[in-house]
Amino acid sequence: MDMLFFFVACLGLAETIDLFMGKDFLIFMGKQVEEKDYDLKKVFQVEKWLFAADTLGCFILTRGSLIGFWGQMTVILILFTTLFIHTWVFNNEKFMTASGIKKKQQRKEAREAWRDRKKRK
């Protein structure tokens, strides 16, 4: 597990450095999230600090025996909190452009139509 946390921390460190430089290589890598749907300046402003906290937490967990059980639990709680905030950032319309808000509304309407399909029969 220590090596896993170490590799995640190294990846987080690379992303943190890129975000502080105004670039990105990790966040918009998949097909679920597109750069044009978000105000990158606002997203990077929050995400760089979240990735910094994630990186620090993972580096601390690589030496988990030094901080003890409750120290590890505290760091894991912090990591889960940052995970929740990452999710909040990408679902909040405050960080989206007009095209992102429109796509979000279309997905919401599609979900509602899917739920209501049985009611119409």
N, C-alpha and C positions, 0 to 999 in steps of 0.2 A: 504494500500500500504506500510505503514511503516513496518509492520510485514513481508511482502514479501521481501522487501529489506534487512531486518534483517536476515531472514533465508538464503537468497542468500549470504549475507556477511559472515555468519557463515560457510556455505559450502565452499565459496572461501577461507576463513581463513584456514580451514582444508586442502584444496588442496595446498595452498601456503606453509604451514608448511611442508607438505609431499614433495613438489617439492624442497624446500631448503634442505631436507634430502636425496634427490636423489631418491625418490619413487613417485608413482602415484596411485591414486584410482579413479580419475574422468575422465581424458582425454580419456583413452583407454577402457572405460566401454562398449561402444556400439559395434556394428558389422561393422560400416562404416570404422573405423580407426583401423588398427592393429599395435601393437608395433614393430613387426619385419620389418615393412616397413619404419621405421624412425630411425634416429640417435638420440637416447634418450638423450644423453649428450647435443647435440646442442638444441634439442627441449626444454628440461627442463631448459637450460640456459636462454632462452627467455621467456618461459611460466611462470616461477616463478615470474618474475617481472610484467608480464601482469596480473596474478592472484592477485598479491599484489595491483596493481592499481585498479583492479575491486573490491577487497575486501574493500579497503579504500573508494572508491567511493560509494559503497552500504551502508557502515556504515554512511557516510556523509548524504546520502539521507534519512536514517532513521530519521534524525533530520533536515529535509529539511526546516522547518520553521525558523531555526536559520540562514540559509545562504540566504534566500530570493529566489525570482523567478529566477533572473539571475544567482545566484549561483547554483541553481538546474539545470538550462539549461546548464551551463558550465560543471557540473559533468556528466550530461547525454551525452553531446558531447564527453567527455573523454571516457565514457563507450562504446559509439559506435565506437570510434577510436580504442580502445583496441579490440573490437569485430572484426573489420576489420583486425587488425594485427594478431589475433588468426587464422583467415581464411587464411591469407597470409602465415603464418608459415606452415600450413598443406597442402598447395597447391604448395609450393616452393620446387623445386628439391634439393636445397641446404641442406634441412633438412631431405631428404629421403635417404634410403639405395638403393642398386642396385635393390632389389626386388620391392621396392616402386616405383622407376622410371619406371620399366618395367610394373607394373600394371597400372600406370598412362598413359603410352603410349598405352597400350591395350585398356583402356577405351576411349581414344581419338580416336583410330582407329575404335572402335565399334560405337561411336557417328557419326563419318564421314560416315561410312557404312550405318547407319540408315538414315542419311540425304540424301545420294545418292541413296537410294533404289528406289525412284520414278523416278529419272533421267534415270535409267537403263531400265525401262519398255517401 
